[in-house]
């Protein structure tokens, strides 16, 4: 990280590090916090499924008024009695229904909901890795762009000095007007490059604020995370096939789809329920001022034919299961390619840094030599300007190579599924989605969330 270290050395105190930036992104990124809320919402699907094991209780009450005008008799041959009058019938009752068997649908729904929770957690890991990688990338982007701005500003100062020297030599007849024009043209190009670099830095600063949450100030150089990576590409690919959250999410997707098939097949099985009811009624008729009743009923429902919708749903669920299995193969192939690509960029980045450092050293020696030769008339002004531009290009290439080297190491860590605060040993509280899950899983009642909302 030589170039970045040199360019940052003017700052007396380094106020920020890449680790601190990653912590802020992990804690405060709104997209990541929104995904955590989505996982908490998915947690509630488990108690919803578990509700199928629990009784359903309903209380009913009614009140009204009625008028009767008619006759009644107590039995065959008995005299008729005129009935006429008004009353106010009232009743209150309670019904409890418990499902005893429904083809295993409740159990399968519960297991499917648990699979959805696990899949949602893996989706959260995907976004966590994406946010951390974006944070590391934008951190290094700002270091790179700030270093390039400094390189271009220094180049502009050198070109201004070169132009002054060329004009002085022109005034004493040592060079021609052509040399002055070449120096002026190179200075104009250098200023354009400086303005472009400053514009890029402004854009990067805005993205830094968007991803990490604060304005960049006095950033310390970033370093690669090779110490957390496997030693070979084969080991990295194998690890990615096991730990990459996209792969594990796809595996949970297969489990959920399989259980959806079982749920659909459960519709073909009988349903057995037990129902108990009590009712207290008053003034239901003129002759019955009070009436109490209680009942317990076992109900058996056997589906014979329901228009064929249940069979279509089973076939549809099986096709979805096949799709999920194919999707897992696709995700594994994509993960393998992503790991290989990131690994290749990492290996190339290591070589590019070494090559760029040698290029800078050689360009500095070449520029000094061309300047000395130009003083004794063996080189032209254009040769000096070309050597100066070659040095600028070499320094920019070194800064870019250092940036790419660090970003590539984070990319490999993300591709194998290990870009996390735990792996990076960040000094922050780790968000644990299982805490909320256990808080709500066995709740029978209540509308408040665990945080009090």
Secondary structure, DSSP 4 states (H G I P E B T S, - for coil): -HHHHHHHTT-SS--B-HHHHHHHHHHH-HHHHHHHHHHHHHHHHHHHHHGGGS-EEEEEEEE--EEEEEEE-SSTTPPPEEEEEEE--EEEEEEEEEEEESTTHHHHHHHHHHHHHHHHHHHHHHHHHHHHHHHHHHHHHHHHHHHHHHHHHHHHHHHHHHHHHHHHHHHTTSS-HHHHHHHHHHHHHHHHHHHHHHHHHHHHHHHHHHHHSS---SBPPP---GGGS-SSHHHHHHHHHHH-HHHHHHHHHHHHHHHHHHHHHHTTS-EEEEEEEEEEEE-SSSS-SEEEEEEEEEEEE----STTHHHHHHHHHHHHHHHHHHHHHHHHHHHHHHHHHHHHHHHHHHHHHHHHHHHHHHHHHHHHHHHHHHHTTSS-HHHHHHHHHHHHHHHHHHHHHHHHHHHHHHHHHHHTT--SHHHHT-SSPPP-HHHHHHHHTT--S----TT--
